[in-house]
Amino acid sequence: MAVTKKEQRKTIDRIFIWLGIIMMLVFIAAGSIAWKGYVFATDQVKTELSSQKIYFPPKGSPGFDPQEFPDLQQYAGQLVDNGDKAKAYANGYIGRHLEKIADGKTYAEVSALAMANPKDAKLQAQKATLFQGETLRGLLLGSGYSYWTMGMLARDAAVAFFAGAAVMAALVLMGLVHLKRLR
Protein backbone atom coordinates (compact mmCIF):
# COMPACT_ATOMS: atom_id res chain seq x y z
CA MET A 1 0.00 0.00 0.00
CA ALA A 2 1.50 3.27 -1.16
CA VAL A 3 1.59 6.27 1.12
CA THR A 4 -0.24 9.24 -0.36
CA LYS A 5 1.18 12.72 -0.52
CA LYS A 6 -1.53 13.80 1.93
CA GLU A 7 -0.36 11.18 4.45
CA GLN A 8 3.26 12.21 3.93
CA ARG A 9 2.29 15.84 4.55
CA LYS A 10 0.41 14.87 7.74
CA THR A 11 3.47 12.97 9.00
CA ILE A 12 5.74 15.92 8.27
CA ASP A 13 3.30 18.29 10.01
CA ARG A 14 3.15 16.05 13.09
CA ILE A 15 6.94 15.89 13.28
CA PHE A 16 7.25 19.67 13.02
CA ILE A 17 4.46 20.20 15.57
CA TRP A 18 6.27 17.97 18.07
CA LEU A 19 9.58 19.67 17.34
CA GLY A 20 7.85 23.03 17.84
CA ILE A 21 6.42 21.89 21.17
CA ILE A 22 9.84 20.67 22.29
CA MET A 23 11.48 23.96 21.24
CA MET A 24 8.75 25.93 23.01
CA LEU A 25 9.38 23.98 26.22
CA VAL A 26 13.15 24.48 25.88
CA PHE A 27 12.63 28.24 25.42
CA ILE A 28 10.32 28.39 28.44
CA ALA A 29 12.84 26.46 30.58
CA ALA A 30 15.75 28.66 29.43
CA GLY A 31 13.68 31.80 29.98
CA SER A 32 12.72 30.66 33.46
CA ILE A 33 16.33 29.97 34.38
CA ALA A 34 17.46 33.33 32.99
CA TRP A 35 14.65 35.12 34.84
CA LYS A 36 15.66 33.42 38.08
CA GLY A 37 19.24 34.61 37.46
CA TYR A 38 17.98 38.15 36.90
CA VAL A 39 15.93 38.16 40.10
CA PHE A 40 18.75 36.62 42.12
CA ALA A 41 21.46 38.99 40.86
CA THR A 42 19.44 42.18 41.23
CA ASP A 43 18.07 41.18 44.65
CA GLN A 44 21.57 40.36 45.89
CA VAL A 45 22.96 43.66 44.66
CA LYS A 46 20.07 45.65 46.12
CA THR A 47 20.32 43.85 49.49
CA GLU A 48 24.09 44.11 49.78
CA LEU A 49 24.34 47.71 48.61
CA SER A 50 21.43 48.81 50.81
CA SER A 51 23.04 47.20 53.85
CA GLN A 52 26.12 49.39 53.33
CA LYS A 53 23.97 52.53 53.73
CA ILE A 54 25.94 54.55 51.18
CA TYR A 55 24.05 57.69 50.25
CA PHE A 56 24.72 60.36 47.69
CA PRO A 57 25.11 63.69 49.45
CA PRO A 58 21.97 65.84 49.57
CA LYS A 59 21.63 68.74 47.12
CA GLY A 60 23.60 71.77 48.16
CA SER A 61 25.87 69.92 50.58
CA PRO A 62 29.61 70.68 50.70
CA GLY A 63 31.60 68.57 48.26
CA PHE A 64 28.59 68.02 46.01
CA ASP A 65 28.70 71.13 43.87
CA PRO A 66 26.26 70.99 40.93
CA GLN A 67 28.95 72.54 38.70
CA GLU A 68 31.38 69.72 39.50
CA PHE A 69 28.81 66.91 39.72
CA PRO A 70 26.01 67.84 37.28
CA ASP A 71 25.49 64.19 36.30
CA LEU A 72 25.02 63.09 39.92
CA GLN A 73 22.44 65.67 41.01
CA GLN A 74 19.65 63.31 39.93
CA TYR A 75 20.77 60.97 42.73
CA ALA A 76 21.13 63.61 45.47
CA GLY A 77 20.25 62.18 48.88
CA GLN A 78 19.45 58.73 47.46
CA LEU A 79 20.65 55.39 48.76
CA VAL A 80 23.09 53.53 46.49
CA ASP A 81 20.94 50.45 45.94
CA ASN A 82 21.38 49.36 42.33
CA GLY A 83 24.09 48.92 39.74
CA ASP A 84 23.54 52.22 37.97
CA LYS A 85 23.82 54.16 41.21
CA ALA A 86 26.87 52.10 42.24
CA LYS A 87 28.62 53.00 38.98
CA ALA A 88 27.66 56.67 39.29
CA TYR A 89 28.86 56.84 42.90
CA ALA A 90 32.07 54.91 42.17
CA ASN A 91 33.15 56.77 39.06
CA GLY A 92 31.35 60.08 39.39
CA TYR A 93 31.68 60.77 43.10
CA ILE A 94 34.56 58.71 44.52
CA GLY A 95 36.56 58.82 41.29
CA ARG A 96 36.46 62.60 41.05
CA HIS A 97 37.44 63.00 44.68
CA LEU A 98 40.35 60.59 44.25
CA GLU A 99 41.67 62.61 41.31
CA LYS A 100 42.15 65.58 43.66
CA ILE A 101 44.17 63.76 46.31
CA ALA A 102 47.61 63.48 44.69
CA ASP A 103 47.29 65.53 41.51
CA GLY A 104 45.54 62.66 39.74
CA LYS A 105 48.07 59.98 40.63
CA THR A 106 46.75 56.48 41.31
CA TYR A 107 47.27 54.43 44.44
CA ALA A 108 50.01 52.43 42.71
CA GLU A 109 51.91 55.58 41.76
CA VAL A 110 51.59 57.14 45.21
CA SER A 111 52.44 53.84 46.90
CA ALA A 112 55.70 53.63 44.94
CA LEU A 113 56.55 57.19 45.95
CA ALA A 114 55.61 56.47 49.57
CA MET A 115 57.87 53.40 49.68
CA ALA A 116 60.74 55.50 48.39
CA ASN A 117 59.98 58.18 51.02
CA PRO A 118 58.68 56.30 54.11
CA LYS A 119 59.01 59.35 56.38
CA ASP A 120 56.90 61.62 54.14
CA ALA A 121 53.68 61.88 56.19
CA LYS A 122 51.76 63.55 53.34
CA LEU A 123 52.56 60.71 50.93
CA GLN A 124 51.65 58.12 53.56
CA ALA A 125 48.28 59.83 54.14
CA GLN A 126 47.63 60.08 50.39
CA LYS A 127 48.52 56.42 50.01
CA ALA A 128 46.06 55.38 52.74
CA THR A 129 43.28 57.58 51.39
CA LEU A 130 43.78 56.39 47.81
CA PHE A 131 43.87 52.77 48.95
CA GLN A 132 40.57 53.11 50.79
CA GLY A 133 38.91 55.11 48.02
CA GLU A 134 40.06 52.89 45.19
CA THR A 135 39.08 49.79 47.17
CA LEU A 136 35.54 51.07 47.75
CA ARG A 137 35.33 52.21 44.15
CA GLY A 138 36.45 48.78 42.92
CA LEU A 139 33.98 46.98 45.15
CA LEU A 140 31.10 49.14 43.97
CA LEU A 141 32.03 48.60 40.34
CA GLY A 142 32.79 44.89 40.70
CA SER A 143 30.08 43.55 42.95
CA GLY A 144 27.57 46.33 42.45
CA TYR A 145 27.63 47.49 38.87
CA SER A 146 29.05 44.36 37.18
CA TYR A 147 26.79 41.89 38.97
CA TRP A 148 23.79 44.16 38.37
CA THR A 149 24.68 44.32 34.66
CA MET A 150 24.83 40.53 34.49
CA GLY A 151 21.36 40.47 36.05
CA MET A 152 20.08 42.89 33.42
CA LEU A 153 21.56 40.72 30.67
CA ALA A 154 19.84 37.68 32.19
CA ARG A 155 16.56 39.62 32.17
CA ASP A 156 16.99 40.50 28.50
CA ALA A 157 17.83 36.87 27.67
CA ALA A 158 14.73 35.71 29.57
CA VAL A 159 12.53 38.08 27.59
CA ALA A 160 14.09 36.84 24.32
CA PHE A 161 13.53 33.20 25.33
CA PHE A 162 9.91 33.88 26.30
CA ALA A 163 9.37 35.69 22.99
CA GLY A 164 10.86 32.69 21.20
CA ALA A 165 8.47 30.42 23.10
CA ALA A 166 5.54 32.60 22.05
CA VAL A 167 6.62 32.43 18.40
CA MET A 168 6.96 28.65 18.65
CA ALA A 169 3.51 28.42 20.26
CA ALA A 170 2.04 30.41 17.36
CA LEU A 171 3.80 28.16 14.84
CA VAL A 172 2.57 25.03 16.63
CA LEU A 173 -0.99 26.35 16.55
CA MET A 174 -0.68 27.16 12.86
CA GLY A 175 0.65 23.64 12.29
CA LEU A 176 -2.30 22.13 14.19
CA VAL A 177 -4.73 24.17 12.12
CA HIS A 178 -3.01 23.07 8.93
CA LEU A 179 -3.04 19.43 10.08
CA LYS A 180 -6.76 19.66 10.83
CA ARG A 181 -7.42 21.01 7.34
CA LEU A 182 -5.64 18.03 5.82
CA ARG A 183 -8.15 15.55 7.31
Buried (B, 14 or more C-beta within 10 A) or exposed (E): EEEEEEEEEBEEBEEBBEBBBEBBEBBBEBBBBBBEBBBEBBEBBBEBBEEBEBBBBEEEEEEBEEEEBEEBEEBBEBBBBBBBBBBBBBBBBBBEBBEEBBEEBBBEBBBBBBEEEEEEEEBBBBBBBBBEBBEBBEBBBEBBBBBBBBBBBBBEBBBBBBEBBEBBBEBBEEBBEBBEEEE
